Amino acid sequence: MEEDMHVKMYGKEFHKVEFLDIQCPMCNGRIDELGFCNCGSGDS
């Protein structure tokens, strides 16, 4: 069985990530529950 890197890194499967009602000011991507977005700048 192949190791799932997303589970190893974040503790859950990618489709179970919850997103906040906040958009990143840099890329307009959604901010997830850990404060990450598509471009990596997060909500700062």
PQR file with spaces between the fields and no chain letter, atoms N, CA, C, O and H, PARSE charges and radii, in Angstrom:
ATOM       1  N    MET     1       0.845   -1.186    0.000 -0.4000 1.5000
ATOM       2  CA   MET     1       0.000    0.000    0.000 -0.0000 2.0000
ATOM       3  C    MET     1       0.888    1.247    0.000  0.5500 1.7000
ATOM       4  O    MET     1       1.869    1.325    0.739 -0.5500 1.4000
ATOM       5  N    GLU     2       0.533    2.200   -0.827 -0.4000 1.5000
ATOM       6  CA   GLU     2       1.307    3.431   -0.968 -0.0000 2.0000
ATOM       7  C    GLU     2       1.010    4.385    0.184  0.5500 1.7000
ATOM       8  O    GLU     2      -0.137    4.516    0.613 -0.5500 1.4000
ATOM       9  H    GLU     2      -0.264    2.136   -1.427  0.4000 1.0000
ATOM      10  N    GLU     3       2.048    5.047    0.678 -0.4000 1.5000
ATOM      11  CA   GLU     3       1.888    5.988    1.782 -0.0000 2.0000
ATOM      12  C    GLU     3       1.312    7.306    1.267  0.5500 1.7000
ATOM      13  O    GLU     3       1.799    7.856    0.279 -0.5500 1.4000
ATOM      14  H    GLU     3       2.979    4.940    0.329  0.4000 1.0000
ATOM      15  N    ASP     4       0.289    7.804    1.927 -0.4000 1.5000
ATOM      16  CA   ASP     4      -0.356    9.052    1.534 -0.0000 2.0000
ATOM      17  C    ASP     4       0.397   10.217    2.186  0.5500 1.7000
ATOM      18  O    ASP     4       0.342   10.389    3.404 -0.5500 1.4000
ATOM      19  H    ASP     4      -0.107    7.358    2.730  0.4000 1.0000
ATOM      20  N    MET     5       1.095   11.009    1.380 -0.4000 1.5000
ATOM      21  CA   MET     5       1.914   12.101    1.897 -0.0000 2.0000
ATOM      22  C    MET     5       1.071   13.191    2.553  0.5500 1.7000
ATOM      23  O    MET     5       1.525   13.820    3.509 -0.5500 1.4000
ATOM      24  H    MET     5       1.140   10.869    0.391  0.4000 1.0000
ATOM      25  N    HIS     6      -0.140   13.427    2.065 -0.4000 1.5000
ATOM      26  CA   HIS     6      -1.003   14.447    2.666 -0.0000 2.0000
ATOM      27  C    HIS     6      -1.379   14.046    4.087  0.5500 1.7000
ATOM      28  O    HIS     6      -1.367   14.879    4.993 -0.5500 1.4000
ATOM      29  H    HIS     6      -0.508   12.915    1.288  0.4000 1.0000
ATOM      30  N    VAL     7      -1.707   12.788    4.283 -0.4000 1.5000
ATOM      31  CA   VAL     7      -2.041   12.296    5.625 -0.0000 2.0000
ATOM      32  C    VAL     7      -0.816   12.377    6.523  0.5500 1.7000
ATOM      33  O    VAL     7      -0.918   12.754    7.690 -0.5500 1.4000
ATOM      34  H    VAL     7      -1.717   12.111    3.548  0.4000 1.0000
ATOM      35  N    LYS     8       0.332   12.024    5.981 -0.4000 1.5000
ATOM      36  CA   LYS     8       1.565   12.066    6.764 -0.0000 2.0000
ATOM      37  C    LYS     8       1.902   13.501    7.183  0.5500 1.7000
ATOM      38  O    LYS     8       2.330   13.728    8.315 -0.5500 1.4000
ATOM      39  H    LYS     8       0.415   11.717    5.033  0.4000 1.0000
ATOM      40  N    MET     9       1.715   14.459    6.289 -0.4000 1.5000
ATOM      41  CA   MET     9       2.073   15.844    6.577 -0.0000 2.0000
ATOM      42  C    MET     9       1.034   16.581    7.415  0.5500 1.7000
ATOM      43  O    MET     9       1.392   17.353    8.304 -0.5500 1.4000
ATOM      44  H    MET     9       1.368   14.274    5.370  0.4000 1.0000
ATOM      45  N    TYR    10      -0.258   16.349    7.139 -0.4000 1.5000
ATOM      46  CA   TYR    10      -1.307   17.159    7.754 -0.0000 2.0000
ATOM      47  C    TYR    10      -2.261   16.382    8.664  0.5500 1.7000
ATOM      48  O    TYR    10      -3.102   16.986    9.330 -0.5500 1.4000
ATOM      49  H    TYR    10      -0.549   15.721    6.417  0.4000 1.0000
ATOM      50  N    GLY    11      -2.144   15.065    8.701 -0.4000 1.5000
ATOM      51  CA   GLY    11      -2.963   14.271    9.608 -0.0000 2.0000
ATOM      52  C    GLY    11      -4.356   13.952    9.117  0.5500 1.7000
ATOM      53  O    GLY    11      -5.168   13.410    9.868 -0.5500 1.4000
ATOM      54  H    GLY    11      -1.461   14.574    8.159  0.4000 1.0000
ATOM      55  N    LYS    12      -4.650   14.281    7.858 -0.4000 1.5000
ATOM      56  CA   LYS    12      -5.973   13.943    7.296 -0.0000 2.0000
ATOM      57  C    LYS    12      -5.891   13.901    5.780  0.5500 1.7000
ATOM      58  O    LYS    12      -4.961   14.437    5.177 -0.5500 1.4000
ATOM      59  H    LYS    12      -3.991   14.721    7.248  0.4000 1.0000
ATOM      60  N    GLU    13      -6.878   13.256    5.176 -0.4000 1.5000
ATOM      61  CA   GLU    13      -6.937   13.165    3.723 -0.0000 2.0000
ATOM      62  C    GLU    13      -7.324   14.521    3.138  0.5500 1.7000
ATOM      63  O    GLU    13      -8.040   15.295    3.773 -0.5500 1.4000
ATOM      64  H    GLU    13      -7.634   12.821    5.666  0.4000 1.0000
ATOM      65  N    PHE    14      -6.850   14.802    1.927 -0.4000 1.5000
ATOM      66  CA   PHE    14      -7.042   16.122    1.315 -0.0000 2.0000
ATOM      67  C    PHE    14      -8.507   16.510    1.185  0.5500 1.7000
ATOM      68  O    PHE    14      -8.834   17.692    1.288 -0.5500 1.4000
ATOM      69  H    PHE    14      -6.269   14.173    1.411  0.4000 1.0000
ATOM      70  N    HIS    15      -9.385   15.561    0.966 -0.4000 1.5000
ATOM      71  CA   HIS    15     -10.797   15.895    0.768 -0.0000 2.0000
ATOM      72  C    HIS    15     -11.525   16.157    2.085  0.5500 1.7000
ATOM      73  O    HIS    15     -12.701   16.523    2.074 -0.5500 1.4000
ATOM      74  H    HIS    15      -9.119   14.601    0.882  0.4000 1.0000
ATOM      75  N    LYS    16     -10.850   15.977    3.209 -0.4000 1.5000
ATOM      76  CA   LYS    16     -11.457   16.240    4.510 -0.0000 2.0000
ATOM      77  C    LYS    16     -10.997   17.570    5.114  0.5500 1.7000
ATOM      78  O    LYS    16     -11.352   17.895    6.247 -0.5500 1.4000
ATOM      79  H    LYS    16      -9.896   15.679    3.218  0.4000 1.0000
ATOM      80  N    VAL    17     -10.211   18.333    4.357 -0.4000 1.5000
ATOM      81  CA   VAL    17      -9.744   19.636    4.840 -0.0000 2.0000
ATOM      82  C    VAL    17     -10.926   20.601    4.860  0.5500 1.7000
ATOM      83  O    VAL    17     -11.721   20.643    3.921 -0.5500 1.4000
ATOM      84  H    VAL    17      -9.923   18.069    3.437  0.4000 1.0000
ATOM      85  N    GLU    18     -11.032   21.371    5.934 -0.4000 1.5000
ATOM      86  CA   GLU    18     -12.103   22.354    6.061 -0.0000 2.0000
ATOM      87  C    GLU    18     -11.546   23.733    5.713  0.5500 1.7000
ATOM      88  O    GLU    18     -10.426   24.071    6.096 -0.5500 1.4000
ATOM      89  H    GLU    18     -10.386   21.337    6.697  0.4000 1.0000
ATOM      90  N    PHE    19     -12.322   24.513    4.997 -0.4000 1.5000
ATOM      91  CA   PHE    19     -11.903   25.843    4.587 -0.0000 2.0000
ATOM      92  C    PHE    19     -12.687   26.909    5.330  0.5500 1.7000
ATOM      93  O    PHE    19     -13.868   26.730    5.630 -0.5500 1.4000
ATOM      94  H    PHE    19     -13.232   24.238    4.686  0.4000 1.0000
ATOM      95  N    LEU    20     -12.028   28.014    5.625 -0.4000 1.5000
ATOM      96  CA   LEU    20     -12.651   29.144    6.291 -0.0000 2.0000
ATOM      97  C    LEU    20     -13.308   30.045    5.260  0.5500 1.7000
ATOM      98  O    LEU    20     -13.103   29.880    4.057 -0.5500 1.4000
ATOM      99  H    LEU    20     -11.070   28.160    5.382  0.4000 1.0000
ATOM     100  N    ASP    21     -14.092   30.990    5.732 -0.4000 1.5000
ATOM     101  CA   ASP    21     -14.742   31.955    4.835 -0.0000 2.0000
ATOM     102  C    ASP    21     -13.837   33.163    4.614  0.5500 1.7000
ATOM     103  O    ASP    21     -14.300   34.303    4.588 -0.5500 1.4000
ATOM     104  H    ASP    21     -14.258   31.124    6.709  0.4000 1.0000
ATOM     105  N    ILE    22     -12.550   32.900    4.457 -0.4000 1.5000
ATOM     106  CA   ILE    22     -11.551   33.950    4.251 -0.0000 2.0000
ATOM     107  C    ILE    22     -10.794   33.644    2.963  0.5500 1.7000
ATOM     108  O    ILE    22     -10.451   32.493    2.694 -0.5500 1.4000
ATOM     109  H    ILE    22     -12.174   31.973    4.478  0.4000 1.0000
ATOM     110  N    GLN    23     -10.539   34.678    2.172 -0.4000 1.5000
ATOM     111  CA   GLN    23      -9.736   34.514    0.963 -0.0000 2.0000
ATOM     112  C    GLN    23      -8.369   35.139    1.173  0.5500 1.7000
ATOM     113  O    GLN    23      -8.232   36.146    1.868 -0.5500 1.4000
ATOM     114  H    GLN    23     -10.818   35.613    2.391  0.4000 1.0000
ATOM     115  N    CYS    24      -7.364   34.534    0.568 -0.4000 1.5000
ATOM     116  CA   CYS    24      -5.995   35.054    0.643 -0.0000 2.0000
ATOM     117  C    CYS    24      -5.916   36.366   -0.133  0.5500 1.7000
ATOM     118  O    CYS    24      -6.397   36.435   -1.263 -0.5500 1.4000
ATOM     119  H    CYS    24      -7.475   33.716    0.004  0.4000 1.0000
ATOM     120  N    PRO    25      -5.322   37.403    0.447 -0.5600 1.5000
ATOM     121  CA   PRO    25      -5.204   38.676   -0.266  0.2800 2.0000
ATOM     122  C    PRO    25      -4.221   38.630   -1.436  0.5500 1.7000
ATOM     123  O    PRO    25      -4.251   39.502   -2.305 -0.5500 1.4000
ATOM     124  N    MET    26      -3.349   37.620   -1.462 -0.4000 1.5000
ATOM     125  CA   MET    26      -2.346   37.522   -2.527 -0.0000 2.0000
ATOM     126  C    MET    26      -2.863   36.746   -3.743  0.5500 1.7000
ATOM     127  O    MET    26      -2.679   37.184   -4.878 -0.5500 1.4000
ATOM     128  H    MET    26      -3.324   36.912   -0.756  0.4000 1.0000
ATOM     129  N    CYS    27      -3.512   35.591   -3.514 -0.4000 1.5000
ATOM     130  CA   CYS    27      -3.907   34.730   -4.632 -0.0000 2.0000
ATOM     131  C    CYS    27      -5.420   34.524   -4.743  0.5500 1.7000
ATOM     132  O    CYS    27      -5.886   33.868   -5.674 -0.5500 1.4000
ATOM     133  H    CYS    27      -3.662   35.235   -2.592  0.4000 1.0000
ATOM     134  N    ASN    28      -6.184   35.075   -3.810 -0.4000 1.5000
ATOM     135  CA   ASN    28      -7.640   34.921   -3.757 -0.0000 2.0000
ATOM     136  C    ASN    28      -8.083   33.472   -3.542  0.5500 1.7000
ATOM     137  O    ASN    28      -9.248   33.137   -3.756 -0.5500 1.4000
ATOM     138  H    ASN    28      -5.805   35.608   -3.053  0.4000 1.0000
ATOM     139  N    GLY    29      -7.147   32.615   -3.116 -0.4000 1.5000
ATOM     140  CA   GLY    29      -7.492   31.233   -2.787 -0.0000 2.0000
ATOM     141  C    GLY    29      -8.122   31.165   -1.408  0.5500 1.7000
ATOM     142  O    GLY    29      -8.007   32.096   -0.612 -0.5500 1.4000
ATOM     143  H    GLY    29      -6.200   32.888   -2.942  0.4000 1.0000
ATOM     144  N    ARG    30      -8.784   30.058   -1.137 -0.4000 1.5000
ATOM     145  CA   ARG    30      -9.406   29.870    0.167 -0.0000 2.0000
ATOM     146  C    ARG    30      -8.348   29.528    1.213  0.5500 1.7000
ATOM     147  O    ARG    30      -7.383   28.820    0.927 -0.5500 1.4000
ATOM     148  H    ARG    30      -8.878   29.301   -1.784  0.4000 1.0000
ATOM     149  N    ILE    31      -8.540   30.038    2.423 -0.4000 1.5000
ATOM     150  CA   ILE    31      -7.668   29.730    3.552 -0.0000 2.0000
ATOM     151  C    ILE    31      -8.253   28.505    4.252  0.5500 1.7000
ATOM     152  O    ILE    31      -9.446   28.461    4.553 -0.5500 1.4000
ATOM     153  H    ILE    31      -9.323   30.614    2.656  0.4000 1.0000
ATOM     154  N    ASP    32      -7.393   27.504    4.511 -0.4000 1.5000
ATOM     155  CA   ASP    32      -7.887   26.307    5.183 -0.0000 2.0000
ATOM     156  C    ASP    32      -7.802   26.452    6.696  0.5500 1.7000
ATOM     157  O    ASP    32      -7.358   27.478    7.210 -0.5500 1.4000
ATOM     158  H    ASP    32      -6.423   27.539    4.267  0.4000 1.0000
ATOM     159  N    GLU    33      -8.229   25.419    7.396 -0.4000 1.5000
ATOM     160  CA   GLU    33      -8.302   25.440    8.849 -0.0000 2.0000
ATOM     161  C    GLU    33      -6.947   25.629    9.526  0.5500 1.7000
ATOM     162  O    GLU    33      -6.895   26.011   10.695 -0.5500 1.4000
ATOM     163  H    GLU    33      -8.590   24.585    6.979  0.4000 1.0000
ATOM     164  N    LEU    34      -5.861   25.373    8.820 -0.4000 1.5000
ATOM     165  CA   LEU    34      -4.519   25.530    9.375 -0.0000 2.0000
ATOM     166  C    LEU    34      -3.887   26.868    8.991  0.5500 1.7000
ATOM     167  O    LEU    34      -2.769   27.169    9.408 -0.5500 1.4000
ATOM     168  H    LEU    34      -5.903   25.062    7.871  0.4000 1.0000
ATOM     169  N    GLY    35      -4.607   27.677    8.193 -0.4000 1.5000
ATOM     170  CA   GLY    35      -4.096   28.978    7.791 -0.0000 2.0000
ATOM     171  C    GLY    35      -3.320   28.966    6.491  0.5500 1.7000
ATOM     172  O    GLY    35      -2.622   29.935    6.191 -0.5500 1.4000
ATOM     173  H    GLY    35      -5.515   27.432    7.854  0.4000 1.0000
ATOM     174  N    PHE    36      -3.418   27.896    5.705 -0.4000 1.5000
ATOM     175  CA   PHE    36      -2.709   27.795    4.444 -0.0000 2.0000
ATOM     176  C    PHE    36      -3.614   28.094    3.260  0.5500 1.7000
ATOM     177  O    PHE    36      -4.828   27.906    3.329 -0.5500 1.4000
ATOM     178  H    PHE    36      -3.985   27.109    5.949  0.4000 1.0000
ATOM     179  N    CYS    37      -3.003   28.566    2.163 -0.4000 1.5000
ATOM     180  CA   CYS    37      -3.735   28.814    0.918 -0.0000 2.0000
ATOM     181  C    CYS    37      -2.921   28.265   -0.246  0.5500 1.7000
ATOM     182  O    CYS    37      -1.912   27.593   -0.034 -0.5500 1.4000
ATOM     183  H    CYS    37      -2.016   28.719    2.108  0.4000 1.0000
ATOM     184  N    ASN    38      -3.351   28.546   -1.475 -0.4000 1.5000
ATOM     185  CA   ASN    38      -2.675   28.026   -2.672 -0.0000 2.0000
ATOM     186  C    ASN    38      -1.258   28.545   -2.843  0.5500 1.7000
ATOM     187  O    ASN    38      -0.372   27.796   -3.254 -0.5500 1.4000
ATOM     188  H    ASN    38      -4.171   29.091   -1.647  0.4000 1.0000
ATOM     189  N    CYS    39      -1.030   29.822   -2.532 -0.4000 1.5000
ATOM     190  CA   CYS    39       0.295   30.409   -2.779 -0.0000 2.0000
ATOM     191  C    CYS    39       1.236   30.282   -1.593  0.5500 1.7000
ATOM     192  O    CYS    39       2.426   30.571   -1.717 -0.5500 1.4000
ATOM     193  H    CYS    39      -1.751   30.430   -2.198  0.4000 1.0000
ATOM     194  N    GLY    40       0.725   29.856   -0.452 -0.4000 1.5000
ATOM     195  CA   GLY    40       1.573   29.649    0.713 -0.0000 2.0000
ATOM     196  C    GLY    40       1.717   30.856    1.617  0.5500 1.7000
ATOM     197  O    GLY    40       2.334   30.757    2.677 -0.5500 1.4000
ATOM     198  H    GLY    40      -0.241   29.621   -0.351  0.4000 1.0000
ATOM     199  N    SER    41       1.156   32.007    1.219 -0.4000 1.5000
ATOM     200  CA   SER    41       1.286   33.181    2.082 -0.0000 2.0000
ATOM     201  C    SER    41       0.307   33.140    3.240  0.5500 1.7000
ATOM     202  O    SER    41       0.502   33.827    4.243 -0.5500 1.4000
ATOM     203  H    SER    41       0.655   32.087    0.358  0.4000 1.0000
ATOM     204  N    GLY    42      -0.741   32.345    3.115 -0.4000 1.5000
ATOM     205  CA   GLY    42      -1.728   32.221    4.195 -0.0000 2.0000
ATOM     206  C    GLY    42      -2.539   33.472    4.368  0.5500 1.7000
ATOM     207  O    GLY    42      -2.731   34.238    3.424 -0.5500 1.4000
ATOM     208  H    GLY    42      -0.900   31.787    2.300  0.4000 1.0000
ATOM     209  N    ASP    43      -3.016   33.681    5.576 -0.4000 1.5000
ATOM     210  CA   ASP    43      -3.913   34.814    5.829 -0.0000 2.0000
ATOM     211  C    ASP    43      -3.175   36.023    6.378  0.5500 1.7000
ATOM     212  O    ASP    43      -3.796   36.922    6.944 -0.5500 1.4000
ATOM     213  H    ASP    43      -2.860   33.059    6.343  0.4000 1.0000
ATOM     214  N    SER    44      -1.836   36.056    6.215 -0.4000 1.5000
ATOM     215  CA   SER    44      -1.071   37.201    6.715 -0.0000 2.0000
ATOM     216  C    SER    44      -0.883   38.252    5.641  0.5500 1.7000
ATOM     217  O    SER    44      -0.261   39.285    5.890 -0.5500 1.4000
ATOM     218  H    SER    44      -1.332   35.325    5.755  0.4000 1.0000
